[in-house]
Amino acid sequence: MDALRMLFLGDVVGEPGRRAVIGELPSLKKELGLDFIVVNGENAAGGRGITPKIAIDLLRAGAAVITTGDHVWDQQEIVDYFPTEPRLLRPINYPEGTPGAGSVVLETPKGPVAVLQGQGRTFIQPPLENPFLLLEQEIERLREKGIRMIFVDFHAETTSEKIALGYALDGKASVVAGTHTHVQTADDRILAGGTGCLTDAGMCGPENSVLGRAAESVVWRFRTGMPTRFPVAKGPVRLCGLVADLDPESGRCLRIERFSRRIDASEDEG
């Protein structure tokens, strides 16, 4: 069977980011020959969280699964939406009883694909359970059921924690991709056990910005130390993430490559 080709897009930031992602996904699917798309949407609603409407729009545009992160609960209406949409994930290491789930399995013509979401514990809030142990347990459960193509979005602050998880899951997960820091790293690689890794996928947001926010506001904060608002920036958007080819039988990553593309946006988007 031919390899399954997947696209993962990092943190979508605000209206500019989500408009670009929603607008580009259908053409990217054709251009890149994609079988499966995962999008991290945790900053899609004004830069903080995600709403049910935005989640629906991303799914309709072609995302198979939407992951989140530490801003998952910032929009109140998303809490009641989680039980209704299994394709929207929150970190798996929240306590038992938290709305939603941290993993999902979807059928594709090339076999089942599992997507898992974990959140790190170093320099990130809120403090959650150990993601290494819970992700390993869930992957073991999935593999016992015969599922081999397994993608992990690890939402964490430090590069060391994200790199370490890649090694911990080498030979167990197909791909481990980091999110949260919004800056794409240049270390896409396949580990010895066949797991593809990228320390941070980067963001889908305004290119001329500080992590998607208006640069002048962030610079002012650093200069003065005074509190201020950080509005989402305007202008051209850069979509960042990765493209990976997975072996449907073994689950091994056959190829992984950073994805980065500039998308022009009108100045009235913000």
C-alpha positions as CSV (number, residue, x, y, z in Angstrom):
1,M,0.0,0.0,0.0
2,D,1.2,3.5,-0.8
3,A,2.4,5.7,2.1
4,L,-0.1,7.9,3.9
5,R,0.9,11.5,3.5
6,M,-0.1,13.9,6.3
7,L,0.2,17.6,6.9
8,F,0.4,19.1,10.3
9,L,0.0,22.9,10.8
10,G,1.3,24.6,14.0
11,D,-0.6,27.0,16.2
12,V,-3.1,29.0,14.2
13,V,-3.1,32.6,15.5
14,G,-6.1,34.9,15.3
15,E,-8.2,35.8,12.3
16,P,-5.3,36.2,9.9
17,G,-4.1,32.7,10.7
18,R,-7.4,30.9,10.5
19,R,-8.5,32.7,7.3
20,A,-5.2,31.7,5.6
21,V,-5.5,28.1,6.9
22,I,-9.2,27.7,5.9
23,G,-8.5,29.3,2.5
24,E,-5.5,27.2,1.7
25,L,-6.3,23.7,3.0
26,P,-8.3,22.6,0.0
27,S,-5.6,23.6,-2.5
28,L,-2.8,22.2,-0.3
29,K,-4.6,18.9,-0.1
30,K,-4.5,18.6,-3.9
31,E,-1.1,20.1,-4.4
32,L,0.7,18.0,-1.9
33,G,-1.4,14.8,-2.4
34,L,-2.5,14.8,1.3
35,D,-4.4,11.9,2.9
36,F,-4.7,13.4,6.4
37,I,-4.5,16.9,7.9
38,V,-4.0,17.9,11.6
39,V,-4.2,21.5,12.7
40,N,-3.4,23.0,16.1
41,G,-6.1,25.6,16.6
42,E,-5.5,26.7,20.2
43,N,-4.8,30.4,19.4
44,A,-7.4,30.7,16.6
45,A,-9.9,32.9,18.5
46,G,-8.3,36.3,18.8
47,G,-5.1,34.7,19.7
48,R,-6.5,32.8,22.8
49,G,-8.4,29.5,22.5
50,I,-10.9,28.3,20.0
51,T,-14.6,28.5,19.5
52,P,-17.1,25.9,18.2
53,K,-17.6,27.9,15.1
54,I,-13.9,28.1,14.3
55,A,-13.5,24.4,15.0
56,I,-16.3,23.6,12.6
57,D,-14.8,25.9,9.9
58,L,-11.4,24.2,10.2
59,L,-13.0,20.8,9.9
60,R,-15.1,21.7,6.9
61,A,-12.0,23.2,5.2
62,G,-10.2,19.8,5.4
63,A,-8.7,19.3,8.9
64,A,-9.3,15.7,10.1
65,V,-8.3,16.6,13.7
66,I,-7.8,19.8,15.6
67,T,-5.4,19.9,18.5
68,T,-5.1,22.6,21.2
69,G,-2.9,23.3,24.2
70,D,-2.6,25.5,27.3
71,H,-5.2,28.1,26.0
72,V,-7.8,25.4,25.3
73,W,-10.3,26.7,27.9
74,D,-9.9,30.4,27.1
75,Q,-13.2,30.6,25.2
76,Q,-16.0,29.5,27.6
77,E,-18.3,28.0,25.0
78,I,-15.8,25.4,24.0
79,V,-16.3,23.4,27.2
80,D,-19.7,22.2,26.3
81,Y,-18.7,21.6,22.7
82,F,-15.9,19.1,23.5
83,P,-18.2,16.1,24.3
84,T,-19.9,16.6,20.9
85,E,-16.8,16.6,18.7
86,P,-14.2,13.8,19.2
87,R,-12.0,15.3,16.5
88,L,-11.2,18.3,18.7
89,L,-8.5,17.3,21.3
90,R,-7.3,18.7,24.5
91,P,-4.1,17.5,26.3
92,I,-4.4,13.9,27.4
93,N,-2.8,14.6,30.8
94,Y,-5.7,16.6,32.2
95,P,-7.4,14.9,35.2
96,E,-10.0,12.2,34.7
97,G,-13.4,13.8,34.2
98,T,-12.2,16.8,32.2
99,P,-14.4,17.4,29.1
100,G,-13.1,16.0,25.8
101,A,-10.3,13.5,25.1
102,G,-6.6,13.6,24.4
103,S,-6.7,11.0,21.6
104,V,-8.8,10.0,18.6
105,V,-8.6,7.3,15.9
106,L,-10.0,8.0,12.5
107,E,-10.3,5.6,9.6
108,T,-8.8,6.4,6.2
109,P,-8.5,4.5,2.9
110,K,-5.0,3.6,3.9
111,G,-5.8,2.5,7.4
112,P,-6.6,3.9,10.8
113,V,-4.7,7.0,12.1
114,A,-4.5,7.9,15.7
115,V,-3.8,11.5,16.8
116,L,-2.7,12.3,20.4
117,Q,-2.2,15.5,22.2
118,G,0.0,16.1,25.3
119,Q,1.1,19.1,27.2
120,G,4.5,19.6,28.8
121,R,5.1,20.5,32.4
122,T,8.2,22.7,32.3
123,F,7.5,26.5,32.5
124,I,3.9,26.1,31.3
125,Q,0.6,26.4,33.1
126,P,-1.6,24.7,34.3
127,P,0.5,21.9,35.9
128,L,-0.8,18.6,34.6
129,E,-0.1,14.9,35.0
130,N,3.1,13.4,33.5
131,P,2.6,13.5,29.7
132,F,5.4,10.9,29.1
133,L,3.6,8.2,31.1
134,L,0.1,8.9,29.9
135,L,1.2,9.2,26.2
136,E,3.1,5.9,26.4
137,Q,0.2,4.2,28.1
138,E,-2.2,5.4,25.4
139,I,0.1,4.5,22.5
140,E,0.6,1.0,24.0
141,R,-3.2,0.6,24.2
142,L,-3.6,1.7,20.6
143,R,-0.8,-0.5,19.3
144,E,-2.4,-3.5,21.1
145,K,-5.5,-2.8,18.9
146,G,-3.3,-3.0,15.8
147,I,-3.1,0.8,15.1
148,R,0.3,1.7,13.8
149,M,0.0,5.2,12.3
150,I,0.2,7.4,15.4
151,F,0.8,11.2,15.4
152,V,1.6,13.1,18.6
153,D,1.3,16.9,19.1
154,F,3.3,17.8,22.1
155,H,2.4,21.3,23.4
156,A,5.4,22.3,25.5
157,E,7.6,25.3,26.3
158,T,11.1,23.9,26.4
159,T,13.0,22.3,23.5
160,S,14.6,19.7,25.8
161,E,11.2,18.4,26.9
162,K,10.0,18.1,23.3
163,I,13.1,16.5,22.1
164,A,13.1,14.0,25.0
165,L,9.5,13.0,24.2
166,G,10.6,12.1,20.7
167,Y,13.2,9.7,22.0
168,A,10.8,8.3,24.6
169,L,8.3,7.5,21.8
170,D,10.8,6.4,19.2
171,G,9.6,3.2,17.6
172,K,6.1,3.7,19.2
173,A,4.7,6.8,17.5
174,S,5.0,7.6,13.8
175,V,5.6,11.4,14.3
176,V,6.2,13.6,17.4
177,A,5.8,17.3,16.6
178,G,6.2,20.1,19.1
179,T,3.9,23.2,19.3
180,H,3.4,26.2,21.6
181,T,6.6,28.4,21.0
182,H,5.4,29.5,17.5
183,V,8.9,29.5,16.0
184,Q,9.6,26.7,13.6
185,T,12.8,24.7,14.3
186,A,15.2,23.3,11.7
187,D,15.7,19.8,13.1
188,D,13.2,17.7,11.2
189,R,14.6,14.2,11.3
190,I,13.7,10.5,11.6
191,L,15.1,8.7,14.8
192,A,16.6,5.3,14.8
193,G,13.4,3.5,15.7
194,G,11.5,5.1,12.8
195,T,9.8,8.1,14.5
196,G,9.8,11.4,12.7
197,C,10.4,14.4,14.9
198,L,10.3,18.2,14.7
199,T,10.9,20.1,17.9
200,D,8.5,22.9,17.0
201,A,6.2,23.1,14.0
202,G,5.9,26.9,14.2
203,M,2.8,29.0,13.8
204,C,0.2,29.9,11.2
205,G,0.0,33.6,11.8
206,P,1.1,37.1,10.8
207,E,4.7,37.0,9.5
208,N,5.7,40.5,10.6
209,S,4.9,40.0,14.3
210,V,6.2,38.7,17.6
211,L,4.7,35.2,17.8
212,G,1.7,36.5,16.0
213,R,1.2,39.7,18.0
214,A,1.7,43.3,17.0
215,A,5.4,43.9,17.4
216,E,5.1,47.5,18.7
217,S,3.0,46.4,21.7
218,V,5.4,43.6,22.6
219,V,8.5,45.8,22.2
220,W,6.8,48.5,24.4
221,R,6.2,45.9,27.1
222,F,9.8,44.8,27.1
223,R,11.1,48.4,27.2
224,T,8.8,49.6,30.0
225,G,7.8,46.5,31.9
226,M,4.2,47.9,32.0
227,P,1.2,45.8,31.2
228,T,-0.5,46.3,27.8
229,R,-2.7,44.5,25.3
230,F,-1.0,42.3,22.6
231,P,-3.3,42.6,19.6
232,V,-3.0,40.0,16.8
233,A,-0.8,41.5,14.0
234,K,-1.9,42.2,10.5
235,G,-0.5,41.6,7.1
236,P,0.9,38.5,5.2
237,V,0.6,35.2,7.0
238,R,3.1,32.4,7.1
239,L,1.8,28.8,7.4
240,C,4.3,26.6,9.2
241,G,4.2,22.9,10.0
242,L,5.4,19.6,8.5
243,V,4.6,17.0,5.8
244,A,5.3,13.4,6.6
245,D,4.9,10.1,4.8
246,L,3.9,7.1,7.0
247,D,4.1,3.4,6.3
248,P,0.5,2.1,6.9
249,E,1.8,-1.4,7.8
250,S,4.6,-0.6,10.3
251,G,3.7,3.0,11.2
252,R,7.3,4.1,10.6
253,C,7.9,7.6,9.3
254,L,9.4,7.3,5.8
255,R,9.9,11.0,5.2
256,I,9.4,14.2,7.2
257,E,10.0,17.7,6.0
258,R,9.3,21.1,7.4
259,F,6.5,23.1,5.6
260,S,6.6,26.9,5.4
261,R,4.6,29.1,3.0
262,R,3.9,32.8,2.9
263,I,0.3,33.8,2.2
264,D,-0.6,37.3,1.3
265,A,-3.4,38.8,3.4
266,S,-5.3,42.1,3.2
267,E,-4.4,44.8,5.6
268,D,-8.0,44.9,7.1
269,E,-7.6,41.5,8.6
270,G,-6.7,41.5,12.2
